[in-house]
Every structure is written in C-alpha cells, then in structure tokens.
C-alpha cells in the first residue's frame, strides 16, 4: 500500500527543504518538494530531486568494514557491528591510557543539518571521553563573528519578504546555484519592478540572470562597502533618525569612510568609480532595498571584516524598517533551542581530564595531524565530513591521514576520499532513514522528520552509533540512554519567546512550524526598532570588543596576503588570484560520485588575456600550481572572470580527478581575520599548459 510521508533535506544548504516521500512496500519510489511549505513551495533542487538514486545506489556502504590494504588504497573486508565497536572502544581506551584522551580528535561538520545527528549524542560521547574539542570554523565562522560584531545575532530578512524589495543585491551569493528556493521570491519581486544586481568576482548563473553584474576583485568587499558609505554619507542619503536612535560609533565610521572615495575604491576593487557612485545612490534611494549576503566573500582572509562592514549598510540607510529591506546572511540565530541540553558540554568535567579539553581548529587539520604534540593526535573519528577532499592544504592533510600510527574511524554513506584512509569504516543512513529535528539558515521554519524507510543494510544513525559506543566505554550517565524524542524535548525546553510553546506533539502533527519571530501573517522585521543584541544594544559601527582583541573597531580595508595587493614576492611567482566557489551540482563534496556531480570542478575559468599570455586555448589541459601543490584541470577561456583572476569550482572527490587532487591542494591553512575560518578564496597560483 502506498503512503506519502514527510522528510526534510538534511544537506548543508540554507533552504532546508520540506520533502514528501512516496513509499510502497517499504521502498521509497518518489520524492518531491512539499507544495504547502512556504519556502520549499513544491520543488526540489536538481541534486535532491534525484535523491533516490543516492539512497538506492549500489555504491552505498551498508555494513561495517575493516581496512584490508594500505591506507588510501580503499580495500576493506566486512565485519560485524560488535567487532567494529569492540575494536573502536579498545583502541580509544588504549590511546587514552598512553597519551591521554585529548589524543583523540572528532572531525565533523555539515553532513547533516539535523540537531540530533549533527551535534547530539556524538558531542555527549566525546565530551565524556575527554577528546580534543573541534573548532568547527571551516565554512561560516568568519561571517558569523563579523555579523555578530555588528548586529549581535545571526538573524535577518525572511526569504518570503524579498518579494517586497525594489532593489536586491546578491553580494557573493550564487542564488540560483546554492540557494535556489530564494530565487522564486526574487523573480516575483522583479515582476513587480525590482532591480536585481549581483556583486561577485565570477559571472555565475545568477550573475548571468541579473540586471547588472558587478565584477569585484577577490577579497576587496570591505573596500566597496566603505566606498558606498563614502557616497551615501557625502550626499546626505543616510537615515539620520535611524542612525541616531539605533547605532553606535557613527561619527567614527563617517571619518573612516572619508578615506575611501570612489576613485581609490575603484583601484582596490576593479569596479569603475562611476559604477560605485551609481550603486551607492541606488542602494540608498531605491526602497525597500535588500541584500542577500552569502558566505563566499567571508572565505577571504579579511572575510570577517567584509561581512561586518556590509552588515552596517542597512542600518545607515534605515532599510531595516521596511518589509523587503534589510539583509540576510543567516537566519540560524532565530532557532533559540537548548543546544546546551543536547550537547552537554558539562560532561567534559566528568571525563578523566576533569576540565575542558584543548581545542583544535578544523581548518588546521593538516598541521594537527603532522605537527601537534603534547599530546599528538593518535585517533581521528570522522563523521558528517570528508576532510580529505574539503579541508585546505590537501597534501598535508593526506600525509597526515597516511600515518600508520593514526587510528581512523569514518562513518559514511559512500566510500569517499576520507573513507579510503579509514581503519574502521561504518555505514551511515540518509535523511530518509532517521529521526531528526532540523533548523535552517535560510528561513525560520523548525522541522521534524521521522524515518520514511528503514535504514538500508546495517546503517546506523549517529545517535545510535554513539549511544552504543558509550555503552562499550562503560559510560553510565543516563543521557546516553535518552531516545531521540527525549533529546528533542530537551531541545525544546526553551524560554525564548521565538521558541517557547513549540512542542514535539505539534511538530509531529504539523511537520514544519514557523518560529514565533512575529505575529502570524506579519513580516519579521528584526531590527525595525533597534533590538540589536550587541553589548550596547545598538548596531555597532564601532565595536569596542574588537579593539580589545587588537582589531580595528572601525572597519578598514586590508588586502589579503595572497592577493594582487598583498605579498609582492608571492605575487611575482604566482600572479593569478584563485577563487573556488561551490559547484551548483554538488553540496560541498556530496554528490561527487553520481552523474550530476562527477565532472564538477574539472575546469578552470581564465580570462582570454591571461590565457593568451600562457599559450593556453579553450579546452586545453592545464597545470595549476603553487608552493602547496598542483592539480590538472581543463581551461575554460572567456569573460566569466576578470584579468588576473581564475575560478575553479569545488569540491569534487580527489579520486574523480585525473591526478588524484582537487582544488584544495592549492588552498592554505591560513585563518580569517575573525572567527578562525578558512581562506579558500585567498590563494595565489600560476597556470601553465600541462605536458603530455
């Protein structure tokens, strides 16, 4: 008998789609977007529309396995769950006894956006064990800190309110490729006369569909924002009432903006001075104006300051007052659930350490595996991530993974690049096969999903995996016996008005519940009347807290080290600025093994003048290299990037590449100015025709 069940797409995407699954005789036979969800609106992206091919792929990992060949070779033999768990427990206990529990490092990130299987029983387990803590900064932390330093909280304009905008700026946001469920709202706004502009170094699908694509040099976004402020303030286009009521440090910012006239900013950004003036005037006078700011620009070395500065623009013009105005980077700060009750960091104090463990930045995995001491990393437990492909400075990461004295456990759905290095490889379920509660970072709807089908083979959700492992380790705390429903109820025990009163029963009944950020039927205008969650309660145009960290409290532009205005010696050897945006047919490295993602990242886009100077023709195989490594890609010659810039999409599996590397062999472990994030888009390279 066929039935239609509700699910939620778990992948690392702002849209967090509500999914309908048709099931016959225990097998999912059709998947589609929920037409009743106010953001999903009945369609799925091209990746997830074919998700059943992934669920039932013959390449799925279905049973626990043990390495049977050399590390990286990818040969395994099947074992039982009892043998796998006994082996893991024994090795972890032995490592802790010899080196201390901090010699164990968990490594996870956005493989699922579900609370329980993303940061639930796993966190409890590693806290109780005393393992090193992981600073999960690789994707969004620079932008999160930058945004919070300005407005205090990661909230912004609802996607549903973009329909009311008259001007929309997609700033470092490839909406059609990585945020497709915002696109219909933009289309509707344009039908009503809105203008849609894209600010991006790369002429991507979204830029091609824009009314105006504004090519900006990588890492120069702070300069552009300050240049816009220069024009707005010089011409008296600011909202003086909003500024007086709800901002701090306006006069300091005014003085700083005087240092960025359009002529200077044109040199820093590659944007004509007249275009900077036009953009500033339109942004300040076409109302409402909304900015969709995405995480691309904060992957520059100065990305935190860039986000911080751009986030000041809606306060200066007062566009937070208007439906269809403001800015959206992330909505995740609206989900004020009790993550402390879920993750239970206090368990660290019950570990053998009796204190909080050290913290290792996930961006610096290569350094941690090769250089860290006192203690060294002796065990790596990977889940919800594929660091062999996604971590920067790939050669160093792979050298670390090849260490014979490193015990590596990987929980995965497929045999990824990282899985090839596992000592124990465990099967993980898809989002159709587990219970979870989902937040979003692109809308304000909290969603619950129950299993639509039983887990395939012997796949275990993270909740059950770490519950069983806790028993093997002899952890007796009652939290390790909690059910998924117990954990969800704990999450919902929040007194914050945006969440208070939402119950598990309601979520089971309705599947998706809008946070109580505003009255039903009324737009959420988070800062229309101030309400910033900064120390001052205002939008901090001057952030004194940053000054205490040795950072200029008033925005200023400083070029990345690896840029045309950075280290001159480095630039002389490697004259091209590489950006590596997300591929539209992948979600990070997920989907690399299916047809739609197999070729993602196989090409590098290069300006015709740069190609001609190197004797490169369209379609040529080229070698892209710097001091960290090299990879081979096909040249795509054309106008999609400015002169001096090259673009190669990320991040396909290494094993899908002709030379066993993806673009992260070129990126560095250098950290961002704020938040300790990754600097994927601050990389200098050289390109040459590849030999036969």
ChimeraX attribute file (.defattr): number of C-alpha atoms within 10 A of each C-alpha:
attribute: neighborCount
match mode: 1-to-1
recipient: residues
	/A:1	6
	/A:2	12
	/A:3	12
	/A:4	14
	/A:5	18
	/A:6	23
	/A:7	28
	/A:8	27
	/A:9	23
	/A:10	27
	/A:11	21
	/A:12	19
	/A:13	19
	/A:14	22
	/A:15	24
	/A:16	26
	/A:17	30
	/A:18	29
	/A:19	25
	/A:20	19
	/A:21	23
	/A:22	18
	/A:23	18
	/A:24	14
	/A:25	10
	/A:26	13
	/A:27	15
	/A:28	21
	/A:29	12
	/A:30	15
	/A:31	22
	/A:32	21
	/A:33	24
	/A:34	21
	/A:35	14
	/A:36	11
	/A:37	16
	/A:38	17
	/A:39	25
	/A:40	21
	/A:41	15
	/A:42	17
	/A:43	19
	/A:44	22
	/A:45	21
	/A:46	14
	/A:47	17
	/A:48	20
	/A:49	15
	/A:50	16
	/A:51	20
	/A:52	17
	/A:53	11
	/A:54	18
	/A:55	19
	/A:56	12
	/A:57	13
	/A:58	10
	/A:59	13
	/A:60	20
	/A:61	22
	/A:62	21
	/A:63	19
	/A:64	25
	/A:65	22
	/A:66	20
	/A:67	20
	/A:68	14
	/A:69	14
	/A:70	15
	/A:71	19
	/A:72	16
	/A:73	14
	/A:74	18
	/A:75	15
	/A:76	18
	/A:77	13
	/A:78	15
	/A:79	15
	/A:80	13
	/A:81	19
	/A:82	12
	/A:83	13
	/A:84	20
	/A:85	22
	/A:86	15
	/A:87	15
	/A:88	22
	/A:89	18
	/A:90	13
	/A:91	15
	/A:92	22
	/A:93	16
	/A:94	13
	/A:95	19
	/A:96	20
	/A:97	11
	/A:98	10
	/A:99	15
	/A:100	21
	/A:101	27
	/A:102	24
	/A:103	23
	/A:104	28
	/A:105	27
	/A:106	20
	/A:107	23
	/A:108	21
	/A:109	22
	/A:110	21
	/A:111	20
	/A:112	23
	/A:113	26
	/A:114	27
	/A:115	21
	/A:116	27
	/A:117	28
	/A:118	23
	/A:119	20
	/A:120	23
	/A:121	28
	/A:122	26
	/A:123	24
	/A:124	23
	/A:125	24
	/A:126	24
	/A:127	23
	/A:128	24
	/A:129	25
	/A:130	27
	/A:131	28
	/A:132	22
	/A:133	22
	/A:134	19
	/A:135	19
	/A:136	20
	/A:137	20
	/A:138	24
	/A:139	20
	/A:140	21
	/A:141	23
	/A:142	33
	/A:143	31
	/A:144	26
	/A:145	24
	/A:146	25
	/A:147	25
	/A:148	23
	/A:149	29
	/A:150	28
	/A:151	28
	/A:152	22
	/A:153	19
	/A:154	22
	/A:155	25
	/A:156	29
	/A:157	29
	/A:158	24
	/A:159	23
	/A:160	18
	/A:161	21
	/A:162	31
	/A:163	22
	/A:164	23
	/A:165	28
	/A:166	22
	/A:167	27
	/A:168	30
	/A:169	22
	/A:170	23
	/A:171	22
	/A:172	21
	/A:173	24
	/A:174	28
	/A:175	23
	/A:176	18
	/A:177	20
	/A:178	22
	/A:179	18
	/A:180	21
	/A:181	25
	/A:182	23
	/A:183	16
	/A:184	17
	/A:185	19
	/A:186	25
	/A:187	15
	/A:188	15
	/A:189	22
	/A:190	19
	/A:191	11
	/A:192	13
	/A:193	12
	/A:194	23
	/A:195	20
	/A:196	23
	/A:197	21
	/A:198	29
	/A:199	23
	/A:200	24
	/A:201	26
	/A:202	29
	/A:203	21
	/A:204	20
	/A:205	13
	/A:206	22
	/A:207	25
	/A:208	13
	/A:209	14
	/A:210	18
	/A:211	13
	/A:212	14
	/A:213	21
	/A:214	22
	/A:215	20
	/A:216	23
	/A:217	25
	/A:218	28
	/A:219	31
	/A:220	25
	/A:221	30
	/A:222	27
	/A:223	28
	/A:224	30
	/A:225	25
	/A:226	29
	/A:227	27
	/A:228	27
	/A:229	32
	/A:230	25
	/A:231	24
	/A:232	25
	/A:233	19
	/A:234	14
	/A:235	10
	/A:236	11
	/A:237	17
	/A:238	22
	/A:239	17
	/A:240	13
	/A:241	12
	/A:242	20
	/A:243	20
	/A:244	12
	/A:245	12
	/A:246	21
	/A:247	23
	/A:248	19
	/A:249	18
	/A:250	17
	/A:251	11
	/A:252	14
	/A:253	21
	/A:254	17
	/A:255	12
	/A:256	16
	/A:257	24
	/A:258	15
	/A:259	14
	/A:260	23
	/A:261	21
	/A:262	25
	/A:263	15
	/A:264	15
	/A:265	25
	/A:266	20
	/A:267	13
	/A:268	24
	/A:269	23
	/A:270	18
	/A:271	18
	/A:272	18
	/A:273	18
	/A:274	12
	/A:275	13
	/A:276	23
	/A:277	20
	/A:278	13
	/A:279	19
	/A:280	22
	/A:281	17
	/A:282	14
	/A:283	25
	/A:284	26
	/A:285	14
	/A:286	14
	/A:287	21
	/A:288	23
	/A:289	29
	/A:290	29
	/A:291	28
	/A:292	23
	/A:293	24
	/A:294	22
	/A:295	22
	/A:296	24
	/A:297	30
	/A:298	33
	/A:299	29
	/A:300	32
	/A:301	30
	/A:302	26
	/A:303	34
	/A:304	29
	/A:305	32
	/A:306	30
	/A:307	28
	/A:308	29
	/A:309	26
	/A:310	26
	/A:311	27
	/A:312	25
	/A:313	25
	/A:314	24
	/A:315	29
	/A:316	26
	/A:317	26
	/A:318	26
	/A:319	26
	/A:320	26
	/A:321	19
	/A:322	21
	/A:323	24
	/A:324	29
	/A:325	29
	/A:326	32
	/A:327	26
	/A:328	23
	/A:329	25
	/A:330	26
	/A:331	22
	/A:332	19
	/A:333	18
	/A:334	25
	/A:335	23
	/A:336	19
	/A:337	22
	/A:338	20
	/A:339	20
	/A:340	12
	/A:341	19
	/A:342	24
	/A:343	23
	/A:344	18
	/A:345	17
	/A:346	16
	/A:347	20
	/A:348	23
	/A:349	16
	/A:350	16
	/A:351	20
	/A:352	14
	/A:353	16
	/A:354	13
	/A:355	13
	/A:356	18
	/A:357	18
	/A:358	11
	/A:359	14
	/A:360	19
	/A:361	20
	/A:362	27
	/A:363	27
	/A:364	23
	/A:365	27
	/A:366	25
	/A:367	17
	/A:368	19
	/A:369	24
	/A:370	16
	/A:371	11
	/A:372	14
	/A:373	10
	/A:374	9
	/A:375	13
	/A:376	18
	/A:377	24
	/A:378	23
	/A:379	24
	/A:380	20
	/A:381	17
	/A:382	22
	/A:383	27
	/A:384	21
	/A:385	23
	/A:386	25
	/A:387	26
	/A:388	29
	/A:389	27
	/A:390	26
	/A:391	27
	/A:392	28
	/A:393	26
	/A:394	27
	/A:395	20
	/A:396	24
	/A:397	23
	/A:398	22
	/A:399	12
	/A:400	21
	/A:401	26
	/A:402	17
	/A:403	15
	/A:404	12
	/A:405	11
	/A:406	19
	/A:407	21
	/A:408	26
	/A:409	23
	/A:410	26
	/A:411	28
	/A:412	26
	/A:413	23
	/A:414	21
	/A:415	20
	/A:416	23
	/A:417	24
	/A:418	28
	/A:419	28
	/A:420	22
	/A:421	28
	/A:422	31
	/A:423	25
	/A:424	25
	/A:425	30
	/A:426	29
	/A:427	25
	/A:428	28
	/A:429	23
	/A:430	24
	/A:431	25
	/A:432	25
	/A:433	21
	/A:434	23
	/A:435	22
	/A:436	27
	/A:437	26
	/A:438	24
	/A:439	25
	/A:440	24
	/A:441	23
	/A:442	24
	/A:443	26
	/A:444	27
	/A:445	24
	/A:446	20
	/A:447	24
	/A:448	24
	/A:449	26
	/A:450	18
	/A:451	16
	/A:452	23
	/A:453	19
	/A:454	15
	/A:455	20
	/A:456	18
	/A:457	14
	/A:458	16
	/A:459	25
	/A:460	24
	/A:461	21
	/A:462	22
	/A:463	24
	/A:464	18
	/A:465	20
	/A:466	22
	/A:467	21
	/A:468	16
	/A:469	19
	/A:470	24
	/A:471	15
	/A:472	15
	/A:473	17
	/A:474	9
	/A:475	16
	/A:476	10
	/A:477	13
	/A:478	7
	/A:479	18
	/A:480	20
	/A:481	15
	/A:482	14
	/A:483	13
	/A:484	19
	/A:485	14
	/A:486	13
	/A:487	23
	/A:488	24
	/A:489	18
	/A:490	16
	/A:491	22
	/A:492	21
	/A:493	18
	/A:494	17
	/A:495	12
	/A:496	15
	/A:497	13
	/A:498	18
	/A:499	22
	/A:500	15
	/A:501	14
	/A:502	19
	/A:503	16
	/A:504	18
	/A:505	10
	/A:506	13
	/A:507	16
	/A:508	14
	/A:509	11
	/A:510	12
	/A:511	21
	/A:512	23
	/A:513	18
	/A:514	16
	/A:515	20
	/A:516	19
	/A:517	17
	/A:518	14
	/A:519	9
	/A:520	10
	/A:521	6
	/A:522	10
	/A:523	16
	/A:524	21
	/A:525	23
	/A:526	19
	/A:527	24
	/A:528	19
	/A:529	13
	/A:530	20
	/A:531	14
	/A:532	21
	/A:533	18
	/A:534	17
	/A:535	14
	/A:536	14
	/A:537	15
	/A:538	22
	/A:539	31
	/A:540	28
	/A:541	28
	/A:542	21
	/A:543	22
	/A:544	18
	/A:545	15
	/A:546	14
	/A:547	12
	/A:548	10
	/A:549	9
	/A:550	9
	/A:551	15
	/A:552	15
	/A:553	21
	/A:554	23
	/A:555	24
	/A:556	17
	/A:557	20
	/A:558	16
	/A:559	21
	/A:560	23
	/A:561	19
	/A:562	27
	/A:563	29
	/A:564	23
	/A:565	13
	/A:566	13
	/A:567	14
	/A:568	14
	/A:569	9
	/A:570	17
	/A:571	19
	/A:572	12
	/A:573	13
	/A:574	21
	/A:575	19
	/A:576	24
	/A:577	24
	/A:578	28
	/A:579	30
	/A:580	23
	/A:581	23
	/A:582	21
	/A:583	21
	/A:584	24
	/A:585	23
	/A:586	25
	/A:587	22
	/A:588	25
	/A:589	25
	/A:590	21
	/A:591	21
	/A:592	23
	/A:593	20
	/A:594	17
	/A:595	10
	/A:596	15
	/A:597	22
	/A:598	17
	/A:599	17
	/A:600	24
	/A:601	26
	/A:602	23
	/A:603	20
	/A:604	25
	/A:605	25
	/A:606	28
	/A:607	20
	/A:608	20
	/A:609	16
	/A:610	18
	/A:611	21
	/A:612	12
	/A:613	9
	/A:614	13
	/A:615	11
	/A:616	22
	/A:617	16
	/A:618	14
	/A:619	13
	/A:620	17
	/A:621	21
	/A:622	20
	/A:623	18
	/A:624	25
	/A:625	19
	/A:626	18
	/A:627	15
	/A:628	16
	/A:629	18
	/A:630	21
	/A:631	23
	/A:632	24
	/A:633	26
	/A:634	21
	/A:635	26
	/A:636	24
	/A:637	23
	/A:638	14
	/A:639	14
	/A:640	21
	/A:641	23
	/A:642	24
	/A:643	17
	/A:644	17
	/A:645	24
	/A:646	28
	/A:647	26
	/A:648	24
	/A:649	20
	/A:650	25
	/A:651	27
	/A:652	31
	/A:653	29
	/A:654	24
	/A:655	16
	/A:656	19
	/A:657	19
	/A:658	12
	/A:659	12
	/A:660	13
	/A:661	23
	/A:662	28
	/A:663	34
	/A:664	26
	/A:665	28
	/A:666	24
	/A:667	27
	/A:668	25
	/A:669	21
	/A:670	20
	/A:671	23
	/A:672	25
	/A:673	22
	/A:674	22
	/A:675	20
	/A:676	23
	/A:677	32
	/A:678	31
	/A:679	30
	/A:680	32
	/A:681	26
	/A:682	27
	/A:683	25
	/A:684	29
	/A:685	25
	/A:686	20
	/A:687	25
	/A:688	18
	/A:689	19
	/A:690	15
	/A:691	7
	/A:692	4
